[in-house]
Amino acid sequence: MTTKRTISIGLNRDGRLEVFYVAKDGTLRHNWQKSPNGLWSNEETLAAKAVHVATGVNADGRLEAFWVSPEGELFHDWQREPGGKWTGAAALHVEGESKKGARAKAQTVSVASNQDGRLEVFYIDDKGCLVHDWQLTPNGDWHGAERLCATSCGTCTALDVGRNQDGTLEVFYATGDGTLLHDWQTVANGDWHGAETLPGRAVELRVGSNADGRLEVFFRDPIGLVWHDWQTSPNGQWHGLESLGARARRIDVAKNRDGRLELFFVDGDGQVKNFFQASANGDWGTDDEVLGEHTTDFAIGQNQDGRLELFYWGKGDEIWHNWQPRAGQGPWNPIVQYGSDSVG
């Protein structure tokens, strides 16, 4: 069983947040700020049905949404111009857009931007294999599917992607027995090294980038304990496991304007809480503040003014949100139901 995400946040070129989510009836919907850091517009439907959603940003600033349909097919849609209207749903194809043919099948998907601006999607296909596809040119057509996994094919369950300081993408993924692996481009925009294992057992994972460029991977293990591991130097080797001393049902990571990473998690009572670096690249702490309640899934975005904003499925099976009152500072504002006339 893969870890599917039902909320994703994009940032328009003009600084307005746009939230994409799978509604209670399974339709993929989106909403956006009317102005940077401001109030929200009326939500609209992007596609008929979805079970998982992810968001990327093209080199020219146009948002592009990727989602998995209930039938397991991988679709995407993109803005016609930055911050503008949407083109309409289109399938990604195993042999690329030039040949069309069979549609790509996916269970979960993650998106990253290459150093040259080309989007690259990584997904677990219907056979449980790690697959990637990429734009041939920035803002352009898609190459077609290529497998990245080798011996782990057929068992992948979770993934996320980061970008190293030197521009190389690095993908992290877990297998059915919890083995944590990573693979990376040998040069920016280029070919891949081949998978290597990292210590620990993971069922969900997220990747952040420290202020100095070092990647840091966070994951929860089969009994819900939260761990992290980090590069000892930018683009370099890995330190080894360290526990954050919490149990979680869901995790996500974001970077504050001052470079400090902040980890958000849903605890056993359905409350959203956070850990944060005391200083950029530094040690971790928490004030045990409750940022959300009755939570099943969530995502984090960053406003143009630097304030992090949390969106989550909460009480009443509705979307709620919460935000920092000032960039990188708390305590967070009172919990607000999504769609209310509140700034943030």
Phi, psi and chi 1 to 4 in degrees:
 res  aa     phi    psi   chi1   chi2   chi3   chi4
   1 MET       -  124.4  179.1   64.7   69.7      -
   2 THR   -86.2  163.5   57.9      -      -      -
   3 THR   -93.1  104.9  -57.2      -      -      -
   4 LYS   -92.2  146.2  -66.8 -177.7  171.1   67.1
   5 ARG  -110.8  130.5  -65.3  -86.5  170.4  173.7
   6 THR  -108.1    1.2   57.6      -      -      -
   7 ILE  -135.5  137.8  -52.4  177.4      -      -
   8 SER  -143.9  146.8 -177.7      -      -      -
   9 ILE  -118.1  132.8  -48.5  -64.5      -      -
  10 GLY  -118.1  156.9      -      -      -      -
  11 LEU  -118.9  114.8 -177.7   66.0      -      -
  12 ASN   -66.5  159.5  -78.5  -72.9      -      -
  13 ARG   -61.2  -28.3 -170.4  167.5   68.7  177.7
  14 ASP   -86.5    5.5   61.9    5.0      -      -
  15 GLY    95.8    0.7      -      -      -      -
  16 ARG   -84.4  130.1  -67.6  176.6  -58.4  111.4
  17 LEU   -69.7  147.0  -72.6  179.0      -      -
  18 GLU  -136.1  126.1 -167.8  153.1  -13.9      -
  19 VAL  -106.8  134.8   57.8      -      -      -
  20 PHE  -117.6  136.0  -57.4   80.4      -      -
  21 TYR  -154.8  154.7   64.4   95.5      -      -
  22 VAL   -90.9  111.7 -180.0      -      -      -
  23 ALA   -70.7  173.2      -      -      -      -
  24 LYS   -58.2  -32.5  -70.1 -178.6  -71.2 -173.9
  25 ASP   -88.2    6.7   61.8    0.2      -      -
  26 GLY    89.8   -3.0      -      -      -      -
  27 THR   -78.4  146.9   57.9      -      -      -
  28 LEU   -88.5  120.2  179.1   61.3      -      -
  29 ARG  -124.7  164.1  -58.3 -175.7   67.8   81.7
  30 HIS  -146.5  158.1   67.2  134.3      -      -
  31 ASN  -146.6  157.1 -159.1  -21.4      -      -
  32 TRP  -148.1  153.9   53.5   93.1      -      -
  33 GLN   -69.9  140.9  -69.9  174.1  -36.4      -
  34 LYS   -70.8  -29.1  -62.0  175.8 -176.6  178.0
  35 SER  -148.0  157.8   60.6      -      -      -
  36 PRO   -53.7  133.1  -27.4   36.6      -      -
  37 ASN    69.7    8.4  -43.7  -54.1      -      -
  38 GLY  -109.3 -155.0      -      -      -      -
  39 LEU   -74.3  167.6  -59.6  178.6      -      -
  40 TRP  -105.5  150.5  -70.4   79.9      -      -
  41 SER   -84.3 -168.8 -177.2      -      -      -
  42 ASN   -89.4  136.5  -65.8  -42.0      -      -
  43 GLU   -67.6  152.6   58.8 -173.1   31.2      -
  44 GLU  -134.6  160.3  -68.9 -176.5   -5.2      -
  45 THR   -91.6  136.4  -62.3      -      -      -
  46 LEU  -101.1  -34.2  -91.2 -180.0      -      -
  47 ALA  -150.0  168.4      -      -      -      -
  48 ALA   -65.3  -59.6      -      -      -      -
  49 LYS  -144.9  151.3  -62.0  -71.7 -179.3  179.3
  50 ALA  -155.2  158.1      -      -      -      -
  51 VAL  -124.5  -11.0  -64.6      -      -      -
  52 HIS  -156.2  142.3  175.8   97.3      -      -
  53 VAL  -141.7  145.7   60.6      -      -      -
  54 ALA  -143.5  160.0      -      -      -      -
  55 THR  -134.8  139.2  -47.3      -      -      -
  56 GLY  -129.0  170.3      -      -      -      -
  57 VAL  -125.1  122.8 -176.6      -      -      -
  58 ASN   -69.1  165.3  -80.5  -77.9      -      -
  59 ALA   -60.0  -30.2      -      -      -      -
  60 ASP   -90.4    7.2   59.9    7.6      -      -
  61 GLY    94.0   -2.7      -      -      -      -
  62 ARG   -77.1  129.4  -66.9  176.0  -59.0  113.8
  63 LEU   -69.2  147.2  -65.5 -177.5      -      -
  64 GLU  -136.2  125.0 -170.5  155.4  -11.0      -
  65 ALA  -100.9  141.2      -      -      -      -
  66 PHE  -124.9  138.0  -60.0   82.2      -      -
  67 TRP  -149.8  159.1   68.6   91.9      -      -
  68 VAL  -104.4  127.9  179.2      -      -      -
  69 SER   -79.5  164.8   73.9      -      -      -
  70 PRO   -58.9  -24.0  -25.6   36.0      -      -
  71 GLU   -84.5   -2.5  -64.9   74.6   30.4      -
  72 GLY    87.9   14.4      -      -      -      -
  73 GLU   -92.8  146.3  -66.9 -177.8  -27.8      -
  74 LEU   -97.1  120.4 -178.4   56.8      -      -
  75 PHE  -117.8  164.2  -73.4   88.6      -      -
  76 HIS  -147.8  160.1   62.7  141.4      -      -
  77 ASP  -148.5  151.3 -165.5   -2.5      -      -
  78 TRP  -145.4  152.8   54.6   93.5      -      -
  79 GLN   -68.7  141.3  -67.8  173.2  -30.6      -
  80 ARG   -70.4  -30.9  -61.9  171.7 -173.8  170.0
  81 GLU  -146.7  158.3   58.6 -173.9   20.5      -
  82 PRO   -54.0  126.3  -26.8   35.9      -      -
  83 GLY    75.7    6.4      -      -      -      -
  84 GLY  -102.3 -159.0      -      -      -      -
  85 LYS   -70.8  166.3  -61.3  -65.1 -176.1 -178.4
  86 TRP  -104.4  149.8  -69.1   74.6      -      -
  87 THR   -73.1  -46.8  -58.3      -      -      -
  88 GLY   128.7  153.5      -      -      -      -
  89 ALA   -62.5  139.2      -      -      -      -
  90 ALA  -141.0  144.9      -      -      -      -
  91 ALA   -83.7  147.1      -      -      -      -
  92 LEU   -88.2  144.2  -77.8  169.4      -      -
  93 HIS  -115.9  145.8  -64.6   84.0      -      -
  94 VAL   -59.0  -38.6  173.8      -      -      -
  95 GLU   -99.1   14.0  -63.5 -176.7   75.6      -
  96 GLY    88.5  171.9      -      -      -      -
  97 GLU   -74.3  -23.2  -69.2 -175.6   76.6      -
  98 SER   -72.1  -33.7   61.0      -      -      -
  99 LYS  -101.1  -19.7  -65.3 -177.3  179.2  179.9
 100 LYS    58.1 -114.8  -60.6  -65.1 -176.4 -177.0
 101 GLY    74.4 -143.3      -      -      -      -
 102 ALA   -65.8  140.5      -      -      -      -
 103 ARG   -78.0  146.3  -68.2  179.0  172.7 -179.1
 104 ALA   -67.3  139.6      -      -      -      -
 105 LYS  -110.3  136.5  -67.3  -67.4 -173.1   81.0
 106 ALA  -145.4  155.2      -      -      -      -
 107 GLN  -107.7  -35.2  -58.2  177.4   57.5      -
 108 THR  -153.6  154.7 -175.0      -      -      -
 109 VAL  -143.2  147.1   60.9      -      -      -
 110 SER  -134.4  151.2 -174.1      -      -      -
 111 VAL  -127.2  141.8 -170.2      -      -      -
 112 ALA  -143.4  162.4      -      -      -      -
 113 SER  -108.1  129.7  -65.8      -      -      -
 114 ASN   -68.8  166.7  -80.8  -78.1      -      -
 115 GLN   -59.1  -32.6 -171.8 -179.1   56.8      -
 116 ASP   -86.3    5.4   60.6    8.1      -      -
 117 GLY    95.5   -8.2      -      -      -      -
 118 ARG   -72.2  129.6  -66.9  175.4  -57.3  112.6
 119 LEU   -70.6  146.8  -71.1 -178.8      -      -
 120 GLU  -136.6  128.7 -169.4  154.6  -12.0      -
 121 VAL  -105.5  142.3  -66.1      -      -      -
 122 PHE  -122.5  131.0  -59.7   79.2      -      -
 123 TYR  -147.7  157.2   60.2   94.8      -      -
 124 ILE   -94.5  119.7  -61.9  170.0      -      -
 125 ASP   -81.1 -176.8   69.6   10.8      -      -
 126 ASP   -68.6  -13.4   56.8  -26.3      -      -
 127 LYS   -97.8    2.5  -62.4  179.1  176.0   61.0
 128 GLY    82.7   19.4      -      -      -      -
 129 CYS   -99.2  146.1  -64.7      -      -      -
 130 LEU   -79.0  124.7  177.6   63.9      -      -
 131 VAL  -130.2  150.7  177.6      -      -      -
 132 HIS  -135.5  157.8   66.7  139.0      -      -
 133 ASP  -145.3  151.9 -166.8   -4.9      -      -
 134 TRP  -149.0  153.7   57.8   92.3      -      -
 135 GLN   -69.4  138.2  -69.2  175.9  -34.8      -
 136 LEU   -71.4  -32.5  -63.4  169.3      -      -
 137 THR  -138.6  157.4   58.2      -      -      -
 138 PRO   -54.8  131.4  -27.7   36.8      -      -
 139 ASN    71.4    8.8  -43.2  -54.0      -      -
 140 GLY  -103.1 -160.2      -      -      -      -
 141 ASP   -75.3  170.2  -70.5  -19.5      -      -
 142 TRP  -106.2  143.0  -69.2   80.0      -      -
 143 HIS   -67.9  -49.6  169.6  -86.3      -      -
 144 GLY   124.9  165.0      -      -      -      -
 145 ALA   -72.1  144.1      -      -      -      -
 146 GLU  -144.7  133.3 -179.9  177.9  -85.2      -
 147 ARG   -77.4  140.3  -75.2 -175.3  177.0 -179.8
 148 LEU  -105.2  -28.0  -86.8  176.6      -      -
 149 CYS   -80.4  160.1   58.6      -      -      -
 150 ALA  -122.4  -94.4      -      -      -      -
 151 THR   -67.7  -19.7   56.6      -      -      -
 152 SER   -85.8   -1.7   59.4      -      -      -
 153 CYS   -57.5  136.1 -100.0      -      -      -
 154 GLY    96.0   -6.3      -      -      -      -
 155 THR  -128.7    3.3   65.2      -      -      -
 156 CYS   -69.0  140.7  -63.2      -      -      -
 157 THR  -130.1  -22.6   58.6      -      -      -
 158 ALA  -153.4  150.1      -      -      -      -
 159 LEU  -156.9  159.4   73.6  109.4      -      -
 160 ASP  -158.9  163.0 -160.8   16.8      -      -
 161 VAL  -131.8  140.3 -173.5      -      -      -
 162 GLY  -127.3  171.1      -      -      -      -
 163 ARG  -124.9  126.4 -166.7  166.0   87.1  179.7
 164 ASN   -70.6  166.5  -77.6  -72.8      -      -
 165 GLN   -58.4  -33.1 -172.8 -174.9   59.7      -
 166 ASP   -84.0    5.8   61.9    5.8      -      -
 167 GLY    93.1   -7.3      -      -      -      -
 168 THR   -76.0  136.7   56.0      -      -      -
 169 LEU   -77.4  148.2  -63.8 -178.4      -      -
 170 GLU  -136.6  123.6 -170.4  156.3  -10.3      -
 171 VAL  -105.4  137.9   60.8      -      -      -
 172 PHE  -118.8  137.5  -59.7   78.7      -      -
 173 TYR  -153.0  157.7   58.6  103.7      -      -
 174 ALA  -116.3  151.5      -      -      -      -
 175 THR  -104.7  177.1   63.7      -      -      -
 176 GLY   -59.8  -30.2      -      -      -      -
 177 ASP   -91.1    7.1   64.3   -2.0      -      -
 178 GLY    91.9   -2.2      -      -      -      -
 179 THR   -58.5  133.4  -59.8      -      -      -
 180 LEU  -102.2  123.4  178.6   60.3      -      -
 181 LEU  -124.8  161.0  -61.3  104.3      -      -
 182 HIS  -145.1  155.3   64.8  137.3      -      -
 183 ASP  -145.5  153.2 -164.6   -4.8      -      -
 184 TRP  -149.3  154.7   57.3   92.8      -      -
 185 GLN   -69.5  138.8  -67.5  173.2  -35.6      -
 186 THR   -76.4  -26.1   54.5      -      -      -
 187 VAL  -140.8  156.2  -64.4      -      -      -
 188 ALA   -56.7  134.1      -      -      -      -
 189 ASN    71.4    7.9  -44.9  -51.5      -      -
 190 GLY  -109.2 -155.1      -      -      -      -
 191 ASP   -77.2  174.1  -67.5  -28.5      -      -
 192 TRP  -110.1  147.4  -69.3   77.4      -      -
 193 HIS   -71.4  -46.0  171.3  -86.3      -      -
 194 GLY   120.4  148.7      -      -      -      -
 195 ALA   -69.9  142.7      -      -      -      -
 196 GLU  -133.6  153.9  -69.1 -173.2   -1.9      -
 197 THR   -88.6  152.3   59.8      -      -      -
 198 LEU  -118.1  153.9  -74.4  170.1      -      -
 199 PRO   -67.4  151.6   23.4  -33.2      -      -
 200 GLY   110.1  169.8      -      -      -      -
 201 ARG  -125.3  129.7  -70.9  -72.1 -178.0  -92.9
 202 ALA  -128.9  142.3      -      -      -      -
 203 VAL  -118.3  -15.1  -63.7      -      -      -
 204 GLU  -151.1  143.3 -178.2 -172.5   18.8      -
 205 LEU  -149.0  151.8   56.5   95.4      -      -
 206 ARG  -141.8  149.3  -57.0  -62.1  -82.2  178.4
 207 VAL  -118.8  135.0 -177.4      -      -      -
 208 GLY  -123.6  165.0      -      -      -      -
 209 SER  -121.1  120.5  178.1      -      -      -
 210 ASN   -68.5  166.7  -80.3  -79.3      -      -
 211 ALA   -60.3  -30.7      -      -      -      -
 212 ASP   -89.7    6.2   60.4    8.0      -      -
 213 GLY    94.9   -6.8      -      -      -      -
 214 ARG   -73.7  129.2  -66.9  175.7  -56.9  110.3
 215 LEU   -72.7  149.3  -66.3 -177.6      -      -
 216 GLU  -137.8  126.7 -169.3  155.6   -9.5      -
 217 VAL  -106.4  135.7   60.5      -      -      -
 218 PHE  -118.8  140.3  -56.1   83.7      -      -
 219 PHE  -154.3  157.7   61.0   94.2      -      -
 220 ARG  -110.6  143.2   58.1 -177.3  177.8   90.2
 221 ASP   -91.5 -179.5   68.4   15.4      -      -
 222 PRO   -60.1  -20.2  -29.3   37.9      -      -
 223 ILE  -105.2   11.3   61.7  172.1      -      -
 224 GLY    92.6   -2.4      -      -      -      -
 225 LEU   -68.0  140.3  -68.6  173.1      -      -
 226 VAL  -100.0  130.1 -179.3      -      -      -
 227 TRP  -127.6  162.9  -57.2   81.9      -      -
 228 HIS  -146.0  157.5   64.7  139.7      -      -
 229 ASP  -145.2  151.5 -165.3   -6.0      -      -
 230 TRP  -147.9  154.9   56.8   91.9      -      -
 231 GLN   -69.7  139.8  -67.9  173.2  -34.2      -
 232 THR   -80.3  -17.4   54.8      -      -      -
 233 SER  -150.5  156.0   61.4      -      -      -
 234 PRO   -54.5  132.9  -26.6   35.8      -      -
 235 ASN    68.0   11.5  -38.9  -55.2      -      -
 236 GLY  -105.9 -155.5      -      -      -      -
 237 GLN   -76.6  171.9  -60.5  -59.8  -49.6      -
 238 TRP  -108.2  144.7  -69.7   79.1      -      -
 239 HIS   -70.2  -48.6  169.6  -86.8      -      -
 240 GLY   124.4  165.5      -      -      -      -
 241 LEU   -65.9  146.0  -75.1 -177.5      -      -
 242 GLU  -147.0  135.7 -175.1  173.6  -73.0      -
 243 SER   -82.5  145.6  173.0      -      -      -
 244 LEU   -98.2    1.3  -80.0  168.7      -      -
 245 GLY    72.3   32.3      -      -      -      -
 246 ALA  -140.5  157.8      -      -      -      -
 247 ARG  -110.2  142.9  -70.7 -179.4 -176.7  -92.3
 248 ALA  -143.2  154.3      -      -      -      -
 249 ARG  -101.2  -16.9  -61.9  176.4  179.2  176.0
 250 ARG  -159.5  146.1 -153.3   65.6  153.2  173.1
 251 ILE  -138.6  156.7   59.3  172.2      -      -
 252 ASP  -158.9  159.7 -154.4   -8.3      -      -
 253 VAL  -134.6  147.1   64.7      -      -      -
 254 ALA  -143.3  164.7      -      -      -      -
 255 LYS  -115.0  129.5 -176.1 -170.9  -72.7 -172.4
 256 ASN   -73.1  162.7  -77.2  -75.2      -      -
 257 ARG   -57.7  -33.5  172.3  172.1  -79.6 -178.8
 258 ASP   -82.5    6.6   60.4    8.5      -      -
 259 GLY    94.7   -7.7      -      -      -      -
 260 ARG   -74.8  128.7  -66.7  178.6  -56.5  109.5
 261 LEU   -73.8  149.7  -68.5  179.6      -      -
 262 GLU  -136.9  124.6 -167.6  156.3  -16.8      -
 263 LEU  -102.0  129.6 -179.8   73.6      -      -
 264 PHE  -111.5  143.6  -60.3   81.4      -      -
 265 PHE  -149.0  153.1   66.4   99.2      -      -
 266 VAL   -98.8  120.8  179.8      -      -      -
 267 ASP   -84.5 -175.7   68.5   12.0      -      -
 268 GLY   -65.8  -17.5      -      -      -      -
 269 ASP   -96.7    7.1  -64.2  -38.3      -      -
 270 GLY    79.8   14.9      -      -      -      -
 271 GLN   -93.8  138.6  -62.9  177.1  -34.7      -
 272 VAL   -87.0  124.9 -177.5      -      -      -
 273 LYS  -129.9  177.1  -64.1 -176.6  176.8 -179.7
 274 ASN  -145.2  152.7   59.2  -15.8      -      -
 275 PHE  -114.4  150.7  -72.9   98.0      -      -
 276 PHE  -148.1  149.1   41.1   82.3      -      -
 277 GLN   -70.2  135.2  -70.1  177.0  -37.4      -
 278 ALA   -68.9  -29.7      -      -      -      -
 279 SER  -146.9  160.2   59.7      -      -      -
 280 ALA   -55.8  131.2      -      -      -      -
 281 ASN    70.5    9.6  -46.0  -53.2      -      -
 282 GLY  -103.7 -157.8      -      -      -      -
 283 ASP   -77.3  170.0  -68.3  -26.9      -      -
 284 TRP  -112.2  148.6  -69.2   79.7      -      -
 285 GLY  -150.3  175.5      -      -      -      -
 286 THR  -151.2  151.0 -179.7      -      -      -
 287 ASP  -107.2    6.1   54.9   13.7      -      -
 288 ASP    61.5   25.4 -151.7   36.1      -      -
 289 GLU   -71.7  140.2 -176.9 -179.2    5.5      -
 290 VAL   -90.1  117.0  176.9      -      -      -
 291 LEU  -100.0  -16.8  -52.2  179.0      -      -
 292 GLY  -162.2  160.2      -      -      -      -
 293 GLU  -134.2  155.2  -61.4  174.1  -35.5      -
 294 HIS    55.3   41.4  -50.0  -74.4      -      -
 295 THR   -91.9  136.7  -51.3      -      -      -
 296 THR  -113.5  -30.3   56.0      -      -      -
 297 ASP  -156.8  155.1 -162.9    9.2      -      -
 298 PHE  -159.1  168.5   71.5   98.1      -      -
 299 ALA  -151.4  157.4      -      -      -      -
 300 ILE  -119.8  134.1  -54.2  -67.9      -      -
 301 GLY  -123.6  168.4      -      -      -      -
 302 GLN  -125.3  122.5 -173.0  175.6   53.5      -
 303 ASN   -67.3  164.7  -76.9  -79.7      -      -
 304 GLN   -59.2  -33.1 -173.3 -174.8   57.1      -
 305 ASP   -84.2    6.7   60.9    9.8      -      -
 306 GLY    95.6  -10.3      -      -      -      -
 307 ARG   -71.8  128.3  -67.3  174.3  -57.3  112.1
 308 LEU   -73.1  145.9  -62.5 -177.7      -      -
 309 GLU  -134.9  132.8 -171.9  155.9   -7.7      -
 310 LEU  -103.2  131.7  162.9   72.2      -      -
 311 PHE  -122.0  135.0  -63.2   82.9      -      -
 312 TYR  -153.2  153.7   64.7   97.1      -      -
 313 TRP   -79.3  122.2  -73.7  108.7      -      -
 314 GLY  -135.4 -144.3      -      -      -      -
 315 LYS   -53.6  138.1 -174.2  176.8 -179.7  179.9
 316 GLY    74.3   12.5      -      -      -      -
 317 ASP    55.4   42.1 -159.0   20.4      -      -
 318 GLU  -120.7  163.2  -59.7  -72.9  -11.3      -
 319 ILE   -86.3  132.4  -72.1 -170.0      -      -
 320 TRP  -122.0  164.8  -61.4   68.9      -      -
 321 HIS  -146.1  163.4   65.7  144.2      -      -
 322 ASN  -153.2  155.9 -162.9  -10.5      -      -
 323 TRP  -153.4  157.8   56.1   89.5      -      -
 324 GLN   -69.9  138.7  -66.9  172.7  -31.9      -
 325 PRO   -71.0  -28.0   25.2  -33.1      -      -
 326 ARG  -142.3  152.0  -66.3  164.0  -60.5  -80.4
 327 ALA   -55.2  121.9      -      -      -      -
 328 GLY    75.1    9.3      -      -      -      -
 329 GLN  -126.4  152.9  -61.7 -177.9   35.8      -
 330 GLY  -125.3 -170.6      -      -      -      -
 331 PRO   -68.3  157.4   25.5  -34.5      -      -
 332 TRP   -70.2  162.2  -73.6   53.4      -      -
 333 ASN   -68.8  164.0  -81.5  -62.5      -      -
 334 PRO   -58.8  148.5  -23.8   33.9      -      -
 335 ILE   -63.4  132.4  -62.8  164.7      -      -
 336 VAL  -125.8  138.1  178.0      -      -      -
 337 GLN   -71.4  137.4 -171.3  164.2   -0.7      -
 338 TYR   -57.1  137.7 -179.9   75.7      -      -
 339 GLY    94.5   -7.9      -      -      -      -
 340 SER   -75.9  159.2   64.8      -      -      -
 341 ASP   -82.4   70.8  -70.6  -26.6      -      -
 342 SER  -127.4  138.0  -59.9      -      -      -
 343 VAL   -67.2  142.3  175.1      -      -      -
 344 GLY   122.7      -      -      -      -      -
